[in-house]
Amino acid sequence: MKLNVIDRSNYLKGLLVLISKDKKISEDEKNFIMSIGNKLGFDKEFTEEAIDTLLDNEYISQEPPLFSDQEFARSFIEDGISVAITDNQFSQLEIGYLTSIAKKNKVDNQWLVQQLSTAEHASSNESFYIPHLSVEKYL
């Protein structure tokens, strides 16, 4: 099972919306999005411009993405949690957005709560690195 073009676009756009929730973009968040944008097949310049204009772009829909497969939504939530904790803060707005994505994609709430609980403990780590991206198994 592979991500189609629409799912790839929704994946990147959803992560962009997620990192904008706290109205600041850390260098680690930017690096994460650049890495995932590259893996999803997006041009480096396109991804850079999307990040650089993100906070001022009023035309980006805040609507949670709907994926063609529930497994893609789970993967998105895992990667979304990873990017959300890069700045060692897991805001209620970020949690709310991930929760709305889970609901829209009919992801099991118990699974989501477990993921969020694990992430809240991990967000206190001093340094951040990307060991792997959940989405890679669908590329």
C-alpha positions in Angstrom: 0.0 0.0 0.0 1.5 3.3 -1.1 0.6 6.9 -0.5 -1.0 8.5 -3.6 -0.3 12.1 -4.6 -3.3 13.5 -2.7 -2.4 11.7 0.5 1.2 13.0 0.1 -0.1 16.5 -0.3 -2.4 16.1 2.7 0.4 14.7 4.7 2.7 17.6 4.1 0.0 20.3 4.4 -1.3 18.7 7.6 2.2 18.8 9.2 2.6 22.4 8.1 -0.7 23.3 9.8 0.4 21.4 12.9 3.7 23.2 13.4 1.9 26.5 12.9 -0.5 25.9 15.8 1.8 27.4 18.4 2.5 30.4 16.1 6.3 29.7 16.0 8.5 27.4 14.0 11.6 26.1 15.6 14.7 25.1 13.6 14.1 21.5 14.5 10.5 21.7 13.2 11.8 23.2 10.0 14.4 20.5 9.6 11.7 17.8 10.2 9.4 19.3 7.6 12.2 19.6 5.1 13.1 15.9 5.6 9.6 14.7 5.3 8.9 17.0 2.3 11.9 15.5 0.6 10.8 11.9 1.4 7.3 12.7 0.1 8.8 13.9 -3.2 8.3 17.6 -2.8 10.8 20.0 -4.3 13.2 21.5 -1.7 12.4 25.1 -2.8 8.6 24.4 -2.6 8.9 23.1 0.9 11.2 25.9 2.1 8.8 28.5 0.7 5.8 26.8 2.4 7.6 26.9 5.7 8.8 30.5 5.3 5.3 31.8 4.5 3.4 29.5 6.7 2.6 31.9 9.6 1.5 34.7 7.3 -0.5 32.5 4.8 -4.2 33.0 5.6 -5.2 30.7 2.7 -3.9 27.5 4.2 -7.0 25.5 5.3 -7.0 24.5 9.0 -9.3 21.6 8.1 -7.8 18.2 9.3 -6.7 16.1 6.4 -8.8 13.0 5.4 -6.6 10.2 4.2 -7.6 7.4 1.8 -6.6 4.8 4.4 -6.8 4.7 8.1 -3.2 3.4 8.3 -2.0 6.6 6.6 -3.8 8.6 9.3 -2.1 6.6 12.0 1.2 7.2 10.4 0.5 10.9 10.1 -0.4 11.1 13.8 2.9 9.3 14.8 4.9 11.7 12.6 2.8 14.6 13.8 3.5 13.8 17.4 7.2 13.6 16.6 7.3 17.0 15.0 5.1 18.5 17.7 7.5 17.6 20.5 10.6 18.8 18.6 10.5 22.1 20.6 10.0 20.2 23.9 6.5 21.6 24.1 3.3 19.7 23.2 0.6 22.4 23.2 -3.1 21.8 23.6 -3.7 23.3 20.1 -1.4 20.6 18.6 -3.1 17.9 20.7 -6.5 19.2 19.6 -5.5 19.2 15.9 -4.1 15.6 16.1 -7.3 14.5 17.9 -9.5 16.1 15.2 -7.4 14.2 12.5 -7.9 10.9 14.4 -11.6 11.5 14.7 -12.1 12.5 11.0 -10.1 9.4 9.9 -11.9 7.1 12.4 -8.7 6.2 14.3 -9.3 4.3 17.5 -9.4 6.7 20.4 -7.7 4.4 22.8 -4.7 4.1 20.4 -4.6 7.9 20.1 -4.6 8.4 23.9 -1.7 5.9 24.2 0.3 7.7 21.6 -0.3 11.1 23.2 0.5 9.8 26.6 3.8 8.4 25.4 4.6 11.7 23.6 4.0 13.8 26.7 6.7 11.8 28.5 9.1 12.1 25.5 8.6 15.8 25.1 10.8 16.4 28.2 13.9 15.0 26.4 16.7 17.5 26.1 17.6 16.9 22.4 15.7 15.9 19.4 16.6 13.7 16.4 14.5 11.9 13.8 15.2 8.2 14.2 12.8 7.3 11.4 9.6 8.5 9.9 6.4 6.5 10.2 5.4 7.5 6.6 8.5 5.8 5.1 6.8 2.4 5.1 4.2 3.8 2.6 6.6 5.3 0.1 
